[in-house]
Amino acid sequence: MSLSSPASEPVLPSGIPCWVELGCNDEATIQHFYNGLFGWQYQLRRDPAAPTGRYAVATLGGVPVGGCYRVGAGGPAGWTIHLAVQNTASTAEWVETLGGRVTLGPVEIPERGSILHAVDASGAPIVFWRPPVSWDFGAGATNTFVGADLNTHDGEAADRFYRKLFNYTTRQIGTSASVDYVEWLLANEPVLYRYVMGSEYLPDTPPHWMVYFEVDPARGTDAAAGHALMLGGTVVIQPYDTPFGRMAILADPEGAVFAIIDHTQVHQDWGRAEVDDPYDD
């Protein structure tokens, strides 16, 4: 969805990424970082599902582009995504049936619909959301969310869980013997990607989502990575070329890992894979 276009349908198709959010410890530090890197502004709202009862909505040009909240003691920090569903109660039943685990909800959020927090069958955290008619999510534009990979140790469990839940079809991108990288599709359109973590990851690396944000081509991936350093972040993997665009893996001041990409800089020869280890030393 473009940054300037709110949702025109009252209910999104199930399985569509419809939100991204960041669990953090120091909201002021984190908001300063993403404001500097992407130009996001923040609006504070009440949220009964958040440990503190409050939730900051990041906006760009007045359009919501993501969320930020302070995690509770021992709570999961880092980026995750929301997938649209039409009924969170029935989704909760399906999650348990398919080998996942509900961790919170369903919870009704004032003016924000209903959410359900869960762990999928491969062990990755995920949020399901029935958004309201007034849903608006700026994505697919500069300085906004443009995609996500599920990095897991059990590709078959992940594929089976999400295929059953959303009727995704799958398409192998990497050669499964060496790089097990799969595209999940709805109506033949790519929705998300799944990668089986290889030997480049530590065996105890937990399953996680890698979210991608588009950088301004006028600035470029290299300059954006340098800016992240100046703002107190870390360049986990230096900028490199891929068939998808020029990208880099970054971490914010609290260590939350995410990717930036310039889709205008497409490189046809494989250098480092887009699924390289974001924690590789």
Phi, psi and omega in degrees: 000135181288159184298329187266359187245111174288166179298136180260345180259143181292332180229128179283153173301138180298140178095356180276130173300127186231005178187154170227147179212158184236122170272129185220179179251322181243097186297320183296315180296315183293318180294324176298318181297308184286334172295317180291322185281317186243353181080019182286141170253158185235139177238127184275134179226160175280139182212107182292345180274342181279144182303327180266354183080007180226157187210131180260124178264121177280137179230154176224117185062028180085356181259131178298133181233356179168179182228164180212133178214158178272127182284155174280179180301122180075005181285158182287124175261167178107178183276143171214171182241161172250138174247136183290138172224162180265345180206113184287331180293314179290327177297321178300319179295318180293322178304312180293319180298324185270008175098006176269190182214128176281131180248342178198134171098190006294146179233132175277127179253126181308123178063014182231008178085214185230138181236157178220122177264139183208171168243128184284179185292345177263359177098007182266141176289146180206149177240133175253139188223130167261098185285158178283171178301328182277011182308138177212124182219113178281115181212161178080012180232173180304134178068026177226171179298135178229000178163174181205147171250140166265112177265118188217165174267344186234086182295322181295318179296319179295312180301313183297317181299309185281331175296316180292322184286322188235004183061032173298146163258160184236150177221124180287130176256303175282158174289121190301336181288328183246314178230107182268088183235121189235141177262132174259133186232150169236127182052042178066014177250132179300137180243308182213175178229152179230131180234133173274117182296129181265199184293347178289343176263149171295144183302331183265012175297122183288151173303143185201164176261137171253113180266146182245136175239138181282134175261157179292122179302332179292334177266315177087160183296319183297314180293322179295320178296318177297323179295320178301320177299316181296332182272003179100006178271190182227141171267104184284316173230124182299155180306139180210160183268142176220167174295348180267340184144174178275126188222169176210154174255126182239167171224141179281180185300340177263002177093003177292123187269140176206169182242148170241149183211144173247101185289350178280343182258073183274134180239122186282339180266132179292123170258253170277144181285152178297344182260018180300160185294118179285353180248007183295131179275000000 
